[in-house]
């Protein structure tokens, strides 16, 4: 009888040991700083595009007037290109 009790106790204790799961390690909490580039506009304001004559308006003018109008438009667009170059230069 004593052997039976010993055998039952041994089996019960070995089964009880299988029922307990090993404890998981505690998670480690740490703070990590991650730098992510955020796109921002590099131009405050886009320069206003100058109004130019249409082809029909230029063809309606005489030769001398059409040449003067084209030269005037050319100068306006050169000034506009200079303003845009200055604005875009801040983006580089």
N, CA, C and O of each residue as an XYZ file, in Angstrom:
368
protein
N       0.822     -1.181      0.000
C       0.000      0.000      0.000
C       0.872      1.253      0.000
O       0.583      2.255     -0.655
N       1.922      1.146      0.748
C       2.827      2.284      0.837
C       3.455      2.565     -0.525
O       3.633      3.723     -0.902
N       3.787      1.520     -1.251
C       4.368      1.693     -2.571
C       3.359      2.334     -3.533
O       3.716      3.161     -4.373
N       2.119      1.941     -3.393
C       1.076      2.503     -4.246
C       0.906      3.984     -3.975
O       0.755      4.770     -4.910
N       0.927      4.375     -2.715
C       0.811      5.792     -2.337
C       2.007      6.588     -2.874
O       1.877      7.713     -3.356
N       3.175      5.949     -2.765
C       4.374      6.605     -3.255
C       4.317      6.768     -4.771
O       4.708      7.804     -5.309
N       3.829      5.740     -5.449
C       3.709      5.799     -6.903
C       2.671      6.840     -7.320
O       2.905      7.589     -8.268
N       1.542      6.902     -6.638
C       0.503      7.890     -6.951
C       1.021      9.305     -6.689
O       0.777     10.215     -7.481
N       1.731      9.484     -5.583
C       2.285     10.794     -5.254
C       3.324     11.207     -6.290
O       3.360     12.368     -6.697
N       4.152     10.294     -6.712
C       5.178     10.580     -7.700
C       4.546     10.944     -9.039
O       4.980     11.895     -9.690
N       3.532     10.201     -9.454
C       2.840     10.499    -10.722
C       2.117     11.837    -10.647
O       2.142     12.621    -11.596
N       1.479     12.087     -9.520
C       0.749     13.346     -9.372
C       1.697     14.536     -9.385
O       1.399     15.562     -9.997
N       2.821     14.406     -8.721
C       3.769     15.525     -8.683
C       4.413     15.740    -10.051
O       4.685     16.879    -10.431
N       4.659     14.660    -10.796
C       5.261     14.826    -12.125
C       4.248     15.431    -13.096
O       4.621     16.232    -13.952
N       2.980     15.059    -12.973
C       1.949     15.658    -13.824
C       1.705     17.117    -13.451
O       1.432     17.939    -14.326
N       1.797     17.440    -12.191
C       1.604     18.823    -11.764
C       2.727     19.703    -12.290
O       2.509     20.876    -12.594
N       3.918     19.148    -12.398
C       5.038     19.906    -12.936
C       4.864     20.204    -14.413
O       5.352     21.225    -14.897
N       4.179     19.336    -15.134
C       3.945     19.568    -16.565
C       2.871     20.630    -16.785
O       2.856     21.278    -17.831
N       1.999     20.813    -15.847
C       0.912     21.771    -15.996
C       1.358     23.212    -15.822
O       0.633     24.122    -16.225
N       2.512     23.451    -15.241
C       2.976     24.818    -15.016
C       3.857     25.219    -16.190
O       4.884     24.593    -16.454
N       3.452     26.249    -16.877
C       4.227     26.737    -18.021
C       5.363     27.619    -17.524
O       5.221     28.313    -16.517
N       6.475     27.591    -18.220
C       7.571     28.470    -17.798
C       7.157     29.931    -17.999
O       6.485     30.279    -18.970
N       7.568     30.752    -17.077
C       7.163     32.159    -17.158
C       7.916     32.847    -18.296
O       9.113     32.633    -18.491
N       7.194     33.667    -19.029
C       7.788     34.402    -20.157
C       8.566     35.592    -19.607
O       8.181     36.170    -18.591
N       9.638     35.954    -20.262
C      10.387     37.120    -19.786
C       9.547     38.384    -19.954
O       8.763     38.506    -20.895
N       9.724     39.309    -19.034
C       8.966     40.556    -19.105
C       9.464     41.392    -20.272
O      10.666     41.453    -20.530
N       8.531     42.045    -20.986
C       8.964     42.868    -22.119
C       9.731     44.102    -21.631
O       9.432     44.677    -20.584
N      10.713     44.477    -22.420
C      11.519     45.642    -22.086
C      10.946     46.836    -22.831
O      10.835     46.799    -24.057
N      10.581     47.892    -22.119
C      10.027     49.093    -22.724
C      11.153     50.098    -22.887
O      11.847     50.437    -21.929
N      11.326     50.578    -24.139
C      12.338     51.593    -24.380
C      11.805     52.590    -25.397
O      11.005     52.244    -26.267
N      12.248     53.799    -25.277
C      11.814     54.866    -26.172
C      12.890     55.074    -27.236
O      14.071     55.228    -26.923
N      12.461     55.074    -28.491
C      13.382     55.248    -29.603
C      12.928     56.466    -30.401
O      11.753     56.574    -30.752
N      13.844     57.373    -30.687
C      13.524     58.556    -31.480
C      13.859     58.263    -32.933
O      14.983     57.882    -33.260
N      12.865     58.445    -33.803
C      13.047     58.194    -35.222
C      12.821     59.507    -35.961
O      11.769     60.130    -35.824
N      13.796     59.917    -36.732
C      13.682     61.160    -37.496
C      13.212     60.821    -38.910
O      13.861     60.065    -39.633
N      12.073     61.396    -39.284
C      11.493     61.173    -40.601
C      11.423     62.512    -41.321
O      10.844     63.458    -40.786
N      11.991     62.623    -42.512
C      11.899     63.901    -43.222
C      10.462     64.169    -43.658
O       9.781     63.293    -44.191
N      10.025     65.390    -43.422
C       8.672     65.796    -43.786
C       8.781     66.860    -44.866
O       9.446     67.876    -44.665
N       8.136     66.641    -46.014
C       8.246     67.636    -47.082
C       7.530     68.926    -46.701
O       6.398     68.912    -46.219
N       8.207     70.019    -46.927
C       7.635     71.344    -46.682
C       7.835     72.173    -47.934
O       8.812     71.978    -48.657
N       6.921     73.096    -48.202
C       7.088     73.926    -49.399
C       8.279     74.865    -49.243
O       8.481     75.463    -48.185
N       9.061     74.985    -50.307
C      10.238     75.844    -50.233
C       9.965     77.206    -50.849
O      10.794     78.109    -50.735
N       8.823     77.372    -51.497
C       8.471     78.650    -52.117
C       7.295     79.237    -51.342
O       6.270     78.582    -51.156
N       7.458     80.481    -50.894
C       6.365     81.140    -50.177
C       5.211     81.438    -51.126
O       4.065     81.087    -50.848
N       5.517     82.088    -52.247
C       4.484     82.440    -53.220
C       5.074     82.357    -54.618
O       6.222     82.738    -54.846
N       4.291     81.864    -55.531
C       4.727     81.777    -56.926
C       4.483     83.129    -57.575
O       3.397     83.691    -57.426
N       5.466     83.668    -58.294
C       5.259     84.955    -58.966
C       4.112     84.876    -59.969
O       3.890     83.839    -60.595
N       3.400     85.968    -60.110
C       2.260     86.004    -61.032
C       2.752     85.954    -62.469
O       3.692     86.657    -62.839
N       2.117     85.126    -63.269
C       2.501     84.992    -64.679
C       1.992     86.212    -65.444
O       0.831     86.590    -65.287
N       2.834     86.832    -66.266
C       2.381     88.019    -67.005
C       1.409     87.647    -68.114
O       1.485     86.562    -68.690
N       0.502     88.557    -68.400
C      -0.447     88.343    -69.490
C       0.258     88.633    -70.805
O       0.919     89.661    -70.951
N       0.117     87.732    -71.752
C       0.748     87.901    -73.065
C      -0.332     87.909    -74.141
O      -1.435     87.402    -73.939
N       0.007     88.494    -75.284
C      -0.929     88.559    -76.414
C      -1.048     87.196    -77.068
O      -0.091     86.422    -77.095
N      -2.227     86.908    -77.594
C      -2.413     85.669    -78.334
C      -1.884     85.849    -79.749
O      -1.598     86.971    -80.168
N      -1.755     84.762    -80.479
C      -1.260     84.816    -81.843
C      -2.203     85.615    -82.732
O      -1.759     86.354    -83.611
N      -3.500     85.467    -82.503
C      -4.479     86.204    -83.306
C      -4.330     87.708    -83.077
O      -4.439     88.488    -84.023
N      -4.085     88.118    -81.851
C      -3.899     89.554    -81.565
C      -2.638     90.082    -82.233
O      -2.636     91.204    -82.739
N      -1.580     89.306    -82.246
C      -0.330     89.752    -82.856
C      -0.476     89.824    -84.372
O       0.019     90.762    -84.997
N      -1.152     88.840    -84.972
C      -1.337     88.847    -86.420
C      -2.240     89.990    -86.861
O      -2.135     90.451    -87.998
N      -3.119     90.453    -85.993
C      -4.009     91.563    -86.329
C      -3.259     92.891    -86.365
O      -3.739     93.843    -86.979
N      -2.121     92.978    -85.737
C      -1.328     94.205    -85.736
C      -0.538     94.321    -87.033
O      -0.386     93.353    -87.778
N      -0.049     95.507    -87.281
C       0.833     95.697    -88.437
C       2.202     95.109    -88.126
O       2.455     94.660    -87.008
N       3.079     95.116    -89.120
C       4.390     94.501    -88.948
C       5.197     95.156    -87.837
O       5.746     94.463    -86.981
N       5.274     96.472    -87.840
C       6.075     97.181    -86.839
C       5.460     97.009    -85.451
O       6.179     96.777    -84.479
N       4.150     97.120    -85.355
C       3.467     96.977    -84.069
C       3.593     95.550    -83.547
O       3.750     95.343    -82.343
N       3.527     94.561    -84.445
C       3.660     93.158    -84.042
C       5.071     92.899    -83.519
O       5.245     92.198    -82.522
N       6.073     93.460    -84.184
C       7.454     93.287    -83.722
C       7.639     93.921    -82.355
O       8.294     93.343    -81.487
N       7.066     95.111    -82.151
C       7.171     95.780    -80.849
C       6.447     94.965    -79.762
O       6.949     94.837    -78.645
N       5.262     94.413    -80.095
C       4.498     93.624    -79.124
C       5.269     92.355    -78.739
O       5.306     91.968    -77.571
N       5.888     91.712    -79.748
C       6.664     90.503    -79.470
C       7.890     90.810    -78.622
O       8.240     90.030    -77.736
N       8.545     91.939    -78.885
C       9.700     92.324    -78.078
C       9.270     92.630    -76.637
O       9.963     92.272    -75.685
N       8.140     93.285    -76.495
C       7.621     93.609    -75.157
C       7.282     92.325    -74.384
O       7.582     92.204    -73.196
N       6.650     91.371    -75.083
C       6.326     90.090    -74.446
C       7.591     89.338    -74.056
O       7.656     88.729    -72.989
N       8.585     89.384    -74.919
C       9.846     88.714    -74.650
C      10.474     89.269    -73.366
O      10.945     88.507    -72.522
N      10.479     90.585    -73.228
C      11.039     91.209    -72.025
C      10.232     90.854    -70.779
O      10.797     90.616    -69.712
N       8.900     90.820    -70.922
C       8.047     90.434    -69.782
C       8.358     89.004    -69.337
O       8.488     88.727    -68.145
N       8.475     88.102    -70.314
C       8.721     86.704    -69.979
C      10.127     86.496    -69.419
O      10.326     85.619    -68.578
N      11.102     87.284    -69.868
C      12.445     87.202    -69.278
C      12.420     87.636    -67.819
O      13.071     87.020    -66.975
N      11.670     88.697    -67.519
C      11.537     89.138    -66.129
C      10.848     88.086    -65.272
O      11.239     87.845    -64.130
N       9.815     87.462    -65.839
C       9.101     86.403    -65.124
C      10.019     85.209    -64.869
O      10.003     84.630    -63.783
N      10.817     84.844    -65.870
C      11.756     83.727    -65.701
C      12.777     84.044    -64.628
O      13.154     83.162    -63.857
N      13.236     85.297    -64.562
C      14.166     85.692    -63.511
C      13.562     85.582    -62.120
O      14.223     85.144    -61.178
N      12.296     85.984    -61.996
C      11.594     85.865    -60.706
C      11.424     84.403    -60.310
O      11.599     84.045    -59.145
N      11.083     83.557    -61.284
C      10.911     82.133    -60.999
C      12.229     81.484    -60.631
O      12.273     80.630    -59.745
N      13.315     81.881    -61.307
C      14.640     81.339    -60.945
C      15.001     81.709    -59.512
O      15.545     80.890    -58.770
N      14.696     82.941    -59.127
C      14.970     83.368    -57.750
C      14.147     82.602    -56.734
O      14.641     82.260    -55.660
N      12.886     82.329    -57.069
C      12.008     81.596    -56.150
C      12.453     80.135    -56.026
O      12.453     79.570    -54.932
N      12.830     79.533    -57.155
C      13.217     78.131    -57.160
C      14.603     77.942    -56.541
O      14.913     76.863    -56.035
N      15.428     78.971    -56.577
C      16.782     78.851    -56.018
C      16.724     78.539    -54.524
O      17.645     77.918    -53.993
N      15.664     78.956    -53.839
C      15.525     78.642    -52.420
C      15.224     77.171    -52.155
O      15.339     76.717    -51.016
N      14.839     76.413    -53.192
C      14.507     75.000    -53.024
C      15.721     74.098    -53.145
O      15.626     72.910    -52.837
N      16.824     74.604    -53.567
C      18.003     73.747    -53.773
C      18.765     73.552    -52.520
O      19.783     72.860    -52.517
